[in-house]
């Protein structure tokens, strides 16, 4: 349109909200009479200090080039605090206020991205969803969300409502699995699961069952059998845990040297013993008045005060062959 002189624009259809603004007239109609390579009227929508477009704005990028960051809508930082925002559900007749139900997506002055109701905006991003400046932390209402790739501490009670809950230990193929099996809560450990089972439909004080189960979890107690080996230790194979309990009674139903309590020889010194009158708070050592029943390394049996058990010719001794009885060194 060069050298054409003055151009007069007549407004035939006024905008809804600002009828005096010619800038609301938008066009991309093809102009075929223009010579040269230009076939469209170039547009620059500069609304100055605010403005309202009457109906709809659509952006159709000409190409997809991520390196130029220009294939979409761009919102620059404001001149005051370097923030910028996109507002949803705003009032139709003003450009600088909020209303009930309005939301905003903002780039904050600390370069975080926040999503929150406009009326609840907080400078510390404690309301709504926020992602920090290097996109390494995501928070909701000030609480960091669980991140699979980092070590985190979760405080407070959390409820996981599902039929199964699994904890996979690092470097292990055998998870800790908690399973709901027809109102029976099962805790399963390792591939051939050791199961702790309790009927959750019964009142407090219900029996806790310990079983060994195969891999089939579809029915109650499949391939179940009583655990035959129990090990109580205090952290290593050669240390033992202290146990505090009430009275214990055994009702044997076996014979052939199995009808009672069996104590194996210690790997150290090849002895085994029963200690009577021990301290209730210690698993080793001796106290005043404590007695010992000892099977010696030579096969003899000694009954004596614990304080005398390492002293020669003290206490009652039965020889390994069962033929000689001595007391304090004297043959009886």
Secondary structure as UniProt FT lines:
FT   TURN            2..3
FT   TURN            19..20
FT   HELIX           22..24
FT   TURN            32..33
FT   HELIX           66..68
FT   TURN            79..81
FT   STRAND          84..88
FT   TURN            100..101
FT   STRAND          103..107
FT   TURN            109..110
FT   STRAND          113..117
FT   HELIX           118..120
FT   TURN            123..124
FT   STRAND          129..131
FT   TURN            133..134
FT   STRAND          138..140
FT   TURN            141..142
FT   STRAND          143..144
FT   TURN            148..149
FT   STRAND          164..167
FT   TURN            170..171
FT   STRAND          176..181
FT   TURN            182..183
FT   STRAND          184..189
FT   TURN            190..193
FT   STRAND          194..199
FT   TURN            200..201
FT   TURN            204..205
FT   STRAND          209..212
FT   TURN            220..223
FT   STRAND          225..226
FT   TURN            237..238
FT   TURN            267..270
FT   STRAND          272..276
FT   TURN            280..281
FT   TURN            288..289
FT   STRAND          291..295
FT   TURN            297..298
FT   STRAND          301..305
FT   HELIX           306..308
FT   TURN            309..310
FT   TURN            312..313
FT   STRAND          316..318
FT   TURN            320..321
FT   STRAND          325..327
FT   TURN            328..329
FT   STRAND          330..331
//
